[in-house]
Amino acid sequence: MFLISNNGCNQAPKQETLNRGTAYLDKGMYDEAINEFTKAIQMDPKNIYAYESRGFAYTMKDSFDEAINDHTKVIEINPRYADAYYGRGLVYGMKGNFDQALTDCNKAIEINPKNANAYDSRGVVYRMKGDFDQAIYDHTKAIEINPKYVDAYWSRGLAYAKKNIRFCLVITKAMRKQRFCQKEN
């Protein structure tokens, strides 16, 4: 874990608060985690880790607007922090705002072209939009960057399945139409 702070004095209480927040987050105790990260932010209003972690906790509670606000705050503090764009893009995607999700994932990739999470997240958005070829490309790129990224393999499999199901539906419809035309003759 890292702590970003402009104030080098008395880091121990902030670190303890962040550690408690992280422990609550790991246990799925999101309200408690949010409280601890809020305390850490009050101690250090420029602490990127606290905002990012609180944003994740809000996401897990489906409090998407609060999560977006926290990721946006991280971007205000450090506009070159790629994970904040990826995190916010993920939340936008969960809200169904796919265009904004793609914009944020693209920005994360622009800042850090080796961000497997951003490629995987962008692939999920493309899959949800029905662009299965682009989804498969992005999931494959995430796997190339991190061959141990299990979620990317799973996501790519879903994209292939969705693509094949749509293909099968088109073929089935064509075959039914052909049979119907043959019966008329």
Secondary structure, DSSP 8 states (H G I E B T S, - for coil): -----S--S-HHHHHHHHHHHHHHHHTT-HHHHHHHHHHHHHH-TT-HHHHHHHHHHHHHTT-HHHHHHHHHHHHHH-TT-HHHHHHHHHHHHHHT-HHHHHHHHHHHHHH-TT-HHHHHHHHHHHHHHT-HHHHHHHHHHHHHH-TT-HHHHHHHHHHHHHHHHHHHHHHHHHHHHHHHHHHH-
